[in-house]
Amino acid sequence: MRRSYGEAGLGEVDPDPIKQFLHWLAQAHENPVIVEANAMVLSTGGGEDLTSRTVLLKDVTAAGFSFFTNYESRKAKAIASSEQVALLFPWYAMERQVLIQGVATKVSAADSDAYFASRPWGSKIGAWASTQSEVLDERTSLEARYAEFAEKFPEGSDVPRPPYWGGYVVQPTTIELWQGRYSRLHDRVRYIQSNGAWKTIRLFP
């Protein structure tokens, strides 16, 4: 299962890690092999509570990296216990990864309302229908709940945001770029937040 990585290295990187990340994200989005370039692995907790799952990045600003979920889900409970999280973007087809470590906090209700309003009708109904991370006796129970809320909020009507649903923003403390190279001499560049500014260092692979 071994493979050889390419010759192209990182070269010079933008001193602003957000700009550098957005540049890589755009390239990943344009790559026809990569499905959902904004898919990221969110890791939370520690010890026996350590767990990972895939969520979708919805916005990137100077404030951080945003995603939305059910506030009663396993991930939300983990964040309530420890705000320290990690995000991983595994763009294997480009021999690239980005690892972000930071602090997750809830976005404002207004921001959650605005994003929820932009979602497709079916996704809005799905948010009402799913008691995320709870035990489901059988698939038909979920489908019945979906039908119930679809009838309550018919397509074309105003679907309010569930009170238990909203967003988080992860304010990064470190951002690491990884580029695969030949002979396992990979390139690793880490940005570290220090006194309100970003410091850049290179690491052995």
N, C-alpha and C positions, 0 to 999 in steps of 0.2 A: 504493500500500500504506500510505499515511499514515492515521492515525486520530487523533481528538481524545480527550484524556483528561478525566477528570471534574473536578468542582469541589471535592470533599471532600479536605481536606488532612490532614496528620498531627496537627496540634494538639499538645496536651500528650502527652508520652510518659512511661512509667514510668522512674524513675531507674535501675531494675535492668533491664538489657537482656535477661536470661534471662526475667524475668516478662513483659516486652513481647513477646519472641519467642513465648513459649507462648500469649499472648493472640492474636497473629496466626495462629499455627499452628492454634489451635482454630477460628478463623473460616474459615481456608482449608479445614480438614477438613469443616466444615459446608456449604461452598459446593458445590452439586451439579455445577457445571461442572468443578471441579478434580479430576483423577484422581491419587490418591496424593499428598496434600499434604505427606507426609514425604519425597518424592523430592527429592534435592539433587544438584547438579553438584559433584563433587569434582575440584579441579585440583591437580596435583602437578608437581614438577620445575621446570626452567627451561631457557632456551635451546632447543636441539634436542630436549631431553627433556620439554619442556612438553607436558602432555596433560590432557584432561578426560574424565570419564565420569559417569554417573548412578548413585548408590547410594541406599540407603534409610536415613534417620535412624531409629534404634531407641530412643534415650533422650536426654533432656536433663536435666542436673542442674547444680549449681553447679560441678562438675568439668569440664563441657563437653558436647560433642555426640558421641554414639557411633554407630558403624556396624560391621558385621561383614563379613569377606571371607576369601579364601584368602591366607595369608601368603606364598605363592609366586607370586602374581599380579603383573602389571605395576605396579599401584598400590602394592602392598606393597614391591616393590623400589625404587620411586621414593621412598616414605616412608623406607625404610632409608637412602637416599642423602641426603635432605633432609626433615626433619620439618616444615618450613614448608608448610602447605597452605591452600587456600581452599575454602569451601563456598558455593554459591549456591542459594537457593530462589527459583525464578522463578514466582511466582503471577500469571501474566499476566491471568487472568480478573478479578482484583481490582486490576489495575494496581499490583502491589506486587512488590518484590524484597527479599530479605535477603542481604547478603554478609557472610560471616564469614571472618576470617583468624586463623590460630592455629597451634599446635604439636600434631602428632599423635603419640601414644604408645600402645603396646599396653595393653589392659586386662588385668586379672589372669586367670590360667587358670581360676580359680573363676567369674569373671563370664562368661567365654566358655563354660564348661561349662553354666552356668545358662541362658544364652540359647539355646544349641544344643539343650538338652533341651526348650525350649518350642516349637521349630519343628515344622511338620508333617512327617510321616514322609517324604513325597516330597522335601521340601527337604533333609532330612538325607541321603538317598541321593544326591541331586544333588551335595551337597558332596563326597561320597566319589568320585563318578563323574567329576567334572570336574577335569582338571589345568589350571586356569584360566590363560589367556593363552598356552598352548602351541599349536603348530600342530596342527590336526586334519585328518587326511587325508580323512575323509568322515563324514557325519552318523551313519552306521550304527555307526561305531566308538564314538561317545559313547553311543548307545543300547545297545550291547552291554555297555559298562562299567556302565551304569545297571542293566541286567538282572542282571549279575554281583553287584553289591552289594545289589540287592533280594533276591536269593536268599540272600546271606550274612547279611543283616539283614532278615528278613521283617517285614512290617507287624505291629505289636503287640509286637515285641521291643525290647529296649534297644539303641538305636543310639548307639555312643560318638562323641564329637567327634573328627574327624580331627586329628592332631597339627599339621597345617599350616593349620588354620582357626581364626580367632578375631576378636577385636574391637579397635577403636581408639577412643580418645576424643580429640577435638580441643579443647584448652583455648584459648579465644578470647583474642586480644590486641586485636582490633577487631571490632565488629559494626555494620554499616551498614544502616539502613532506607531504602528508596526508595519513594515514593508518587507515581504519575503525576498531573500536574496540567495544567490548561488552558494553552495557548500555550507548552508545554514548560517551564513554570515549576514543575518538579517539586520535591517536598520531599525533602531528604536529611538524615538525622540519623545521626551517627556516634558510637558509644560507643568510648572508648579506655581501655584498662587502664593505670592509672598508680599505682604504689606500693600495689597491692592494692585500689584503688578505681576506680570507673568515672567518667570525665569525659565529658560530653556536649557535642558541638559540632554546629552546622548548617553545611551546605556549599551553595555555589552549585550549581544543577543542571547 
